[in-house]
Amino acid sequence: MATSLIPTVKSAVVVLLILTACAASCKRDSSKSAVMDPASKAAVKTQFDVLRDSVDLKWRNMTESDDQKIGVTGLLLRELKSQPGANTAQLQGLEKANTRLKVRRYTQQTMASSDLIDQYDAAQDSLFRVLLPVAAPDGNAPTENARNFVEGLQQLDAGVVGFRVQYDRAAQQYNNYLKLHQAELQSLGGKYAQIKPLPLFTLGAQ
């Protein structure tokens, strides 16, 4: 009877040794994770910088397109002012409104207030609602230059939504990565210590 118990005792000892080894291994892994791997931090920083560059590129593309739209609007107004019978006072008022647009435009930070986006869009839309019928009444522009400017403005205006969608995608990837690696980034200090999520154009997308 005692002999039959020997394998059981041996098995219990083996199991106990395995459990002890596992516990020690887990403890070592835990202590390793508590001290952040410098190589891992460097990788996080590199990837985060890539995402930040992507966001900045999309923002730059969008604002450059908007700058171009403001510039073409100015050229169109100048062309219209040179036409016989032009309403100079009206066109000068539109020029002032066009010039103010850059000052009124939101930034990557201030667009957290959706009202600023709405106000900017409303200001630009109201300008075009007055300008385009003057520039091309019944679809007929007075000169070839004016017609080209009108068509250019329409194309630029049609691209606004696409630029915003591209920006939102890049900003959402940035925000997701920031949320996942906030601790590693904060440990880098400097500009990485105070990084915050970026606001998006799409309501409720964050």
N, C-alpha and C positions, 0 to 999 in steps of 0.2 A: 504493500500500500504506500509506504514512504517513497519507494522507488518511482511510483507513478506520478508523484508530486514534483519530482526534479525538473522535468521539462517545463511544467507550468511556472515554476519559480524562475527558471532560466528565461522564459519568455517575458515574464514580468520585468526582470532586470533589463533585458534588451529594450523593451518599450520605454522604461524609465530613462535609460541612457539616451535614447532617441529624442524623447521629449526635452531632456535637459539640454541637449545639443541644439535643438530648435530654438529653445528659449534664449540661449546664449547668442545664437545667430541673429535672432530678432532684435535682441538688445544692441548688438553691434550695428545693425542696419539703422536702428532708431537713432543711435548716437551719430552716425554718419550723416543722416538727413538733417539733424539739428544744426550741423555746421555746413553752410551752403558752399557747394563746390564752386570755386572761382571760375572754372571753365564753363560751368552751367550759367553763371551770371553773365559771363561775356557773351554766350550764345543768345541769352534772352535780350541783352542790350542790342546786339547786332540785328536780331529779327525785329525788335521794336523800332529801331531806327529805320529799317527798310519800310515798315508799315507807315511810319511818320512821313517819310519821303514820298510815299505813294499818295498819302492824303494831301500833302502840300502841292504835289504835281497836279492832282485833280482840281484843287482849289485855284491854282494858278491858271490852268486851262479855262476854267469857268470865268474867272475875273477878266482874263485877257479877252475872251469872247465878248464879255459885257462892255469892256473898254472899247472894243472895236465897234460895237453897236452904237455907243455914245459918239464915237468919232465919225462914223458914217452919217449919223443924224446931223451932226454939225456941218458936214459937207453938203448934205441935202438942203439944209436951211440956207447955207451960203448960196447954193445954186438957185434956190427959189427967190432969194432977195434980189438976184440980178435980173429977174424977169420983169418985163414991162407990166405995170399995174399991180405989182406985188404989194400985199398988205404989210408994210414994213413994221408997223407997231406990233402986229400979231406975231410976225416971225421973230422979232427981237424978244418978245415975251417967251416964245418957245425956246429960243437960244438960252435964255437965263435958266429956264426950267431944266434944260438938258445939261447945262454946266453944273447945276447943283446936284445932279444925280450921284456923282462919285463921292461927294461929301456925305450924302445921305445913306450910302450903301453900307450894309452890315458887314461885320468881320466874322471870322471863325468863332470868336468868343461871344460877340454881341448877338449873334443869330440865335442864341439860347432863348431870346425873346422873340417869339413868332410874330409879334406885332411889328417889329422892325422889318421883317421880311415882307409882311403884308403891305406896310406903308411904302416900302421901296417899289414893290411890284405895282402898287396902285399909282404911284407917281409916274412910273415909266409907261404904264398902260394909258393913263390919261393923256400923256404927251403924244403918244402914237395915235390915239383916237382923234385928236385934233389935227395932227400933222399929216397923216396919210391921205385923208380926203383933200387936203389943200395941195399936197404934192402930186396927187394923181386923181383928179376929179373924174368920176365914172371910169376909173382905171386907166385914164389917159394922162401920162406925165408930159409936161411941156417940152422937155428935152430928153435926149438919149441918156445924158448923165443922170438926170433926175430919175428916169426909169430904172437905171442900173442901181442907183442908191436905194430906191424903194424895194426892189427885188432883193438886194443884199440885206436890208433890214428885216424883211420877212423871213429870209433864210436863217439869219442869226437869232431872231426871236423864236423860231421853231425849234432851235437847238437848246433852249434854256432848260427844259425838263430833262433832256438827256444828260446834260452836264451835272444837274443836281442829283440824278439817280446814280451816276458814276461816283460822285463825291460821297454820297451816303453809303454806298457799298464799301468804299475804302475806309471811311470813318467808322463804320460798324465793325469792320475787321480790327481796326485799331483799338476800339473800345473793348471788344471781346478779349483781345490779347492782354490789354491793360488789366482787365478784371481778373484774368487768370494768373497773371504774373506781377501783381501789384507789390507783393512783398519783396521779390527779387529786385524790382526796379527802384523801390524806395531805399533799399540797402545800398544802391549805387551812389546815393546822395546827389548834391548839386541840383541840376534842373530836373533830374528824374525823381527827386523826393516829393515834388509838389504837382506832379502830372495829374490832370483830371480828364474825365471822359469828354469827348467832343459832342456838341449838340448836332442834331441832324435836321434835314429839311422835312423828312417824313415824320408826321406826328405819331407819337407812341411807338416809334421803332426802336427806342433804346431799351 
